[in-house]
Amino acid sequence: MDMSVFDLFKIGVGPSSSHTVGPMVAARRFLQDNAPLDDVTEVKAELYGSLALTGIGHATDKAILLGLMGETPQDVAPTRIDAQLAEAETSGQLNLLGRHAVPFKRGTHLIFHMAESLPEHPNGMRFTLTRKDGGAVSKVYYSVGGGFIREEGEEAAAVASVSVPYPFATMDELLAHGVRSGLTIPQMLRANERVRISDDELDAGLDKIWRVMRDCIAHGLETPGQLPGGLNVKRRAAGLWSQARTPKTDSLPHDAMHQVSLYAMAVNEENAAGGRVVTAPTNGAAGIIPAVLRYYAEDCKPSDPVSGVRDFMLTAAAIGMLCKRNASISGAEIGCQGEVGVACAMAAAGLVAALGGSNGQIENAAEIGIEHHLGMTCDPIGGLVQIPCIERNGMGAVKAITAASLALKGDGTHFVSLDEVIETMRQTGADMQAKYKETSLGGLAIHVITVNHAAC
């Protein structure tokens, strides 16, 4: 499998990996692939399918403009975004890759095709540039979930694979490697990563990802206020965290799980506000893995938390790779089962690995995590990554811990395999109506709005 742990865990900005991170990367890549730009007179971006239908709520328009300006998800300063975009709108110009100005006007150079989709994926976008001599170049890209993009037809092209010691396309293959080698899943993933980078580089990268996750939780737990977008959704994590930390005599056994929910909600409130987050494996589900990681590091009292966190992330990445390869992690393609469901499975498997569970127990935990999210729709109200997304992360984190607990209490044998449940998720997504797959045309997205309008 030609995928790295750092493909699954990417530092970026909210609110969406598929609708914000991917389009930003695609816009920048289009210009880089067509440099030099000195004779470019016009650039046009057109959005299709889910990108068009929920693009405003998911900040796709902002992401496209930032990408054309040369910004990257990992380096753009969240606090500067609004000022950068306001300057472009006011001046009527875009500075391509920060060095060549062209005219810009919404509706002319940024177009939303609400009733049209492109053939290869619901998240399609077309970029066109025109040069002084009248020549034009046009390319189509797809944002396929988790910040991954591909150019039209790219999937069918031959891709050079990196030869790794433990290649796997299914969990059965990975488990078989474990039986033959006597290694754990995180040990095998580490060996695969070392083909690309050194142990020190791998550990530094994993530690950086965890640091950004921790910082995101901390900032979310101390930041009150209202989320942008027009729904007037108030941030709750900070207030609830303050209550949770107030000494009281009536503590309940489930208070620890309540705190885990708040960790996840804090991250997704940061995401909804356009803050710095780690795609894990998507932005819409970015709170689950950090929340369970913090639970592991603080509540499980591990003897070696640093190594445990690294094993957690390597194992989680293995599950994410399988889900992306054999199903999808795109809400626009298979619904929220591919986002929250996959993140829950990744977190459950990671927790089992960090706690010393066997390879069979790791697989069992991941299978439980997905199985109990099968059929979950993606129906964000107002096209915003707020309701039901924020609370879903809190629930998903708790379910991940429950799945890990169930798996650790068993011996690793179970009736449904992870490969079978991933294939079930893929087929369920294919059967799901488009209105339930990140279009905001069904489910909560229309019924809550309808009720609110009726009450006015």
C-alpha positions in Angstrom: 0.0 0.0 0.0 1.7 3.2 -1.2 0.5 5.4 1.7 2.2 6.9 4.7 1.0 7.7 8.2 1.6 11.3 7.3 -0.9 11.0 4.4 -3.6 10.2 7.0 -2.5 12.8 9.5 -2.0 16.2 7.9 -1.8 19.5 9.6 -4.2 22.0 8.1 -7.1 24.3 8.8 -10.9 23.9 9.1 -13.6 23.4 8.5 -13.3 20.5 6.0 -10.5 18.3 4.6 -12.4 17.5 1.5 -14.0 20.9 0.9 -11.3 23.2 2.3 -7.9 21.4 2.5 -8.2 19.5 -0.8 -9.4 22.5 -2.9 -6.6 24.7 -1.5 -4.0 22.1 -2.5 -5.6 21.6 -5.9 -5.7 25.3 -6.7 -2.1 25.8 -5.8 -1.0 22.6 -7.7 -2.8 23.8 -10.9 -0.8 27.0 -11.0 2.5 25.3 -10.1 1.9 22.7 -12.8 1.3 25.5 -15.3 4.1 27.9 -14.4 5.4 30.4 -15.5 2.5 32.7 -14.8 3.8 36.0 -16.0 1.6 36.1 -19.2 -1.6 34.8 -17.5 -4.5 37.2 -17.9 -7.3 35.3 -16.2 -7.9 32.3 -13.9 -11.3 30.7 -13.4 -12.3 28.1 -10.9 -15.6 26.1 -11.2 -17.0 23.9 -8.5 -19.4 20.9 -9.0 -21.5 18.5 -7.0 -21.0 18.5 -3.2 -18.3 21.2 -3.5 -20.8 23.5 -5.1 -23.8 22.6 -2.9 -22.0 23.0 0.5 -19.0 25.0 -0.6 -19.9 28.2 1.1 -20.6 26.6 4.4 -17.4 24.5 4.1 -15.3 27.6 3.1 -14.4 26.1 -0.3 -14.5 29.5 -1.9 -12.0 30.8 0.6 -9.8 27.8 0.2 -9.7 28.1 -3.6 -8.7 31.7 -3.4 -6.0 31.0 -0.8 -4.6 28.2 -2.9 -4.4 30.4 -6.0 -2.6 32.9 -3.8 0.0 30.2 -3.0 -1.1 29.3 0.5 -0.9 25.8 1.9 -3.2 24.3 4.5 -0.2 23.5 6.8 1.3 27.0 6.6 -1.6 29.5 6.2 -2.1 31.6 9.3 -5.8 31.1 10.4 -5.8 34.6 12.0 -4.8 36.2 8.7 -7.2 34.5 6.3 -10.1 37.0 6.5 -7.8 39.9 6.0 -6.1 38.3 3.0 -9.5 37.5 1.4 -10.9 40.9 2.1 -7.9 42.5 0.4 -8.5 40.4 -2.7 -12.2 41.2 -2.8 -11.6 45.0 -2.3 -8.9 45.3 -4.9 -10.6 43.0 -7.4 -7.3 41.2 -7.9 -5.7 37.9 -7.1 -2.0 37.6 -6.7 -1.3 34.2 -8.2 1.2 32.3 -6.1 2.0 35.6 -4.4 3.7 37.1 -7.5 1.4 37.8 -10.5 -1.8 39.8 -10.2 -4.9 39.0 -12.3 -8.5 40.4 -12.2 -10.9 38.6 -9.8 -14.7 38.8 -9.5 -17.0 36.3 -7.9 -19.5 34.8 -10.4 -17.1 35.4 -13.2 -13.9 33.8 -11.9 -15.4 31.6 -9.2 -18.5 29.7 -10.3 -20.7 27.2 -8.4 -22.5 24.6 -10.6 -25.1 23.5 -8.1 -27.0 21.2 -10.4 -24.0 19.4 -12.1 -21.5 16.8 -11.0 -18.4 15.6 -12.7 -18.1 11.9 -13.4 -15.3 10.6 -11.2 -16.3 11.9 -7.7 -18.9 14.2 -6.1 -16.2 16.7 -5.2 -15.1 18.0 -8.6 -13.5 21.3 -9.6 -12.2 22.7 -12.9 -9.5 25.3 -13.2 -8.8 27.3 -16.4 -6.1 29.8 -17.0 -5.9 32.1 -20.1 -2.6 33.6 -21.4 -2.0 36.8 -23.3 -1.8 35.0 -26.6 -5.3 33.7 -26.1 -4.2 30.1 -25.3 -6.0 28.4 -22.4 -5.2 25.5 -20.1 -8.0 23.6 -18.2 -7.7 20.8 -15.7 -10.1 18.9 -13.5 -9.3 17.8 -10.0 -11.2 15.8 -7.5 -11.0 16.2 -3.7 -11.5 12.6 -2.6 -11.6 12.9 1.2 -9.1 13.6 4.0 -7.3 16.3 2.0 -6.3 13.9 -0.8 -6.7 15.1 -4.3 -6.3 13.5 -7.7 -6.3 14.9 -11.3 -8.9 13.6 -13.7 -7.9 10.2 -14.9 -5.1 10.0 -12.5 -6.4 6.9 -10.7 -6.1 4.8 -13.8 -2.5 5.9 -14.4 0.4 3.7 -13.2 1.7 5.0 -9.8 5.2 4.0 -8.7 4.9 2.1 -5.5 7.5 2.2 -2.7 8.6 -1.4 -1.8 8.0 -2.0 1.8 8.7 -5.1 4.0 5.1 -5.6 5.0 2.8 -4.7 2.1 -0.9 -5.1 2.7 -4.1 -4.3 0.9 -6.4 -6.0 3.5 -6.4 -6.6 7.2 -6.1 -10.3 6.5 -2.8 -9.7 4.8 -1.5 -7.5 7.6 -2.5 -10.1 10.2 -0.7 -12.8 8.2 2.5 -10.7 8.1 2.1 -10.5 11.9 1.8 -14.3 12.3 4.9 -14.9 10.1 7.1 -12.2 11.6 5.9 -12.2 15.2 5.6 -8.4 15.0 2.8 -6.2 16.2 0.8 -3.9 13.8 2.6 -0.8 15.0 6.0 -2.5 14.6 5.2 -3.5 11.0 3.9 0.0 10.2 7.1 1.5 11.6 9.2 -0.9 9.4 7.2 0.2 6.4 7.7 3.9 7.2 11.5 3.4 7.7 11.7 2.7 3.9 10.9 6.4 3.4 12.4 8.1 6.4 14.6 7.4 9.4 13.3 6.4 12.9 14.2 9.8 14.2 12.3 11.6 11.4 9.3 9.3 11.9 9.2 9.9 15.7 9.7 13.7 15.2 6.8 13.8 12.7 4.5 11.8 15.0 5.4 13.9 18.0 4.7 17.1 16.0 1.2 15.8 14.9 0.4 14.9 18.6 1.6 18.4 19.7 -0.7 20.1 17.2 -3.6 17.9 18.3 -2.9 18.7 22.0 -2.7 22.4 21.3 -6.0 22.3 19.4 -7.7 20.6 22.3 -6.3 23.2 24.7 -7.3 26.2 22.6 -10.8 24.8 22.1 -11.3 24.2 25.8 -10.5 27.8 26.7 -12.2 29.6 23.8 -15.9 30.7 24.2 -18.0 32.6 21.7 -20.0 31.9 18.6 -19.1 30.0 15.5 -19.2 31.7 12.1 -21.6 30.8 9.3 -25.0 32.2 10.3 -26.5 29.4 12.4 -25.5 31.3 15.6 -24.1 28.1 17.1 -22.4 28.8 20.4 -19.1 27.1 21.4 -19.9 24.9 24.3 -16.7 23.0 25.1 -15.0 25.8 27.1 -18.1 26.4 29.4 -18.7 22.7 29.9 -14.9 22.2 30.6 -15.0 24.9 33.2 -18.0 23.1 34.9 -16.2 19.8 34.7 -13.1 21.2 36.4 -15.1 22.8 39.3 -14.7 20.7 42.5 -17.9 19.0 43.4 -19.1 16.2 45.7 -21.6 14.6 43.3 -19.1 13.2 40.8 -20.4 10.4 38.7 -18.6 7.4 37.2 -19.1 8.6 33.7 -17.5 12.0 34.3 -14.3 10.8 32.7 -16.2 9.9 29.5 -17.8 13.4 29.6 -14.3 14.9 29.5 -13.4 12.8 26.5 -16.4 14.1 24.7 -15.4 17.7 25.5 -11.9 17.1 24.1 -13.4 16.0 20.8 -15.9 18.8 20.8 -13.2 21.3 21.5 -11.3 20.2 18.4 -14.3 20.3 16.2 -15.3 23.7 17.4 -11.8 24.9 16.5 -12.3 23.2 13.1 -15.7 24.9 12.5 -14.1 28.2 13.3 -11.4 27.7 10.6 -8.6 27.0 13.2 -5.5 24.8 13.0 -6.4 21.1 13.2 -5.0 17.8 12.1 -6.9 15.9 9.5 -7.6 12.6 11.2 -8.5 11.1 8.8 -10.8 14.0 7.9 -11.5 17.5 9.4 -15.2 16.6 10.0 -14.0 13.8 12.3 -10.8 15.5 13.5 -11.7 15.4 17.2 -12.0 11.7 17.8 -8.4 10.5 17.6 -7.0 13.5 19.6 -9.6 13.0 22.3 -8.9 9.3 22.7 -5.1 10.0 22.6 -5.5 12.4 25.5 -7.6 9.9 27.4 -4.8 7.4 26.9 -2.0 9.7 27.9 -3.8 11.1 31.0 -6.4 8.7 32.2 -4.8 5.3 31.4 -1.6 6.3 33.2 0.8 4.5 30.8 4.4 3.8 31.9 5.8 5.0 28.5 3.3 7.5 27.1 5.6 8.7 24.3 6.0 5.3 22.8 2.4 4.5 23.4 1.2 7.6 21.5 3.5 6.7 18.6 2.2 3.1 18.5 -1.4 4.5 18.7 -0.9 6.7 15.7 0.9 4.1 13.6 -1.9 1.6 14.3 -4.6 4.1 13.6 -3.0 5.0 10.3 -3.0 1.3 9.2 -6.8 1.2 9.8 -7.3 4.5 7.9 -5.2 3.2 5.0 -7.4 0.1 4.7 -10.6 2.2 4.8 -9.4 4.7 2.2 -8.1 2.0 -0.1 -11.1 -0.4 0.1 -14.0 2.0 0.7 -13.7 5.8 1.2 -13.1 8.4 3.9 -15.2 11.0 1.9 -18.5 12.0 3.4 -19.6 13.1 -0.1 -18.9 9.6 -1.4 -20.2 7.3 1.4 -21.7 9.5 4.1 -20.4 10.1 7.6 -19.8 6.4 8.2 -16.6 7.1 6.2 -15.6 10.0 8.4 -16.8 9.6 12.0 -17.1 5.8 11.6 -13.5 5.4 10.3 -12.1 7.8 12.9 -13.8 5.8 15.6 -12.3 2.6 14.2 -8.8 4.2 14.0 -9.0 5.5 17.5 -10.3 2.2 18.9 -7.5 0.2 17.2 -4.9 2.8 18.3 -6.0 2.6 21.9 -5.8 -1.2 22.0 -2.3 -1.1 20.5 -1.1 1.5 22.9 -2.4 -0.6 25.8 -0.6 -3.7 24.6 -3.4 -5.5 22.9 -2.8 -8.3 20.3 -3.1 -7.9 16.6 -6.4 -9.8 16.7 -7.7 -7.5 19.4 -6.7 -4.4 17.4 -8.7 -5.7 14.4 -11.6 -6.5 16.6 -11.7 -3.0 18.1 -11.5 -1.4 14.6 -14.3 -3.6 13.3 -16.6 -2.7 16.2 -15.9 1.0 15.6 -17.0 0.9 12.0 -19.8 -1.7 12.5 -21.8 0.6 14.8 -21.6 3.6 12.5 -22.8 1.8 9.3 -25.3 3.8 7.4 -24.5 7.1 9.2 -25.4 9.9 6.8 -23.7 13.2 6.2 -26.4 15.9 6.4 -24.8 19.1 7.8 -27.3 21.8 8.6 -26.7 24.9 6.4 -23.7 23.2 4.8 -21.7 24.0 7.9 -19.4 21.5 9.7 -21.2 22.2 13.0 -24.5 20.4 13.5 -24.5 17.4 13.9 -20.7 17.2 13.3 -19.4 18.6 16.6 -21.4 16.4 18.9 -20.8 13.4 16.6 -17.1 13.6 17.4 -17.8 13.6 21.1 -20.0 10.5 20.7 -17.5 8.9 18.4 -14.7 9.3 20.9 -16.7 7.6 23.6 -17.7 4.7 21.3 -14.0 4.2 20.3 -13.1 3.7 24.0 -16.0 1.3 24.4 -14.9 -0.6 21.3 -11.4 -0.9 22.7 -12.6 -2.0 26.0 -14.8 -4.8 24.4 -11.9 -5.9 22.3 -9.4 -6.0 25.2 -11.8 -8.1 27.3 -11.8 -10.7 24.5 -9.1 -12.9 23.1 -9.1 -11.3 19.6 -11.5 -13.8 18.0 -14.7 -12.3 16.5 -17.5 -13.1 14.0 -17.2 -10.2 11.6 -13.8 -9.4 10.1 -12.6 -5.8 9.5 -12.3 -6.5 5.8 -15.9 -7.6 5.7 -17.2 -4.5 7.6 -15.1 -2.2 5.4 -16.7 -3.8 2.3 -20.1 -3.4 3.9 -19.4 0.3 4.5 -18.4 0.7 0.8 -21.6 -1.0 -0.4 -23.8 0.9 2.0 -22.3 4.2 0.8 -22.9 3.2 -2.8 -26.6 2.5 -1.9 -27.0 5.7 0.0 -29.0 8.4 -1.8 -26.9 11.4 -2.8 -29.0 13.8 -0.7 -27.5 12.1 2.4 -23.9 12.5 1.3 -22.7 16.0 2.1 -25.1 17.9 -0.1 -27.3 19.3 2.6 -30.3 18.3 0.5 -31.7 15.7 3.0 -31.9 14.6 6.6 -31.3 17.2 9.4 -30.1 19.7 6.8 -33.6 20.2 5.5 -35.9 19.2 8.3 -34.4 21.5 11.0 -34.3 24.4 8.6 -37.9 23.6 7.5 -39.1 23.5 11.2 -37.3 26.8 11.9 -38.8 28.5 9.0 -42.2 27.2 9.8 -41.9 28.6 13.3 -41.1 32.1 12.1 
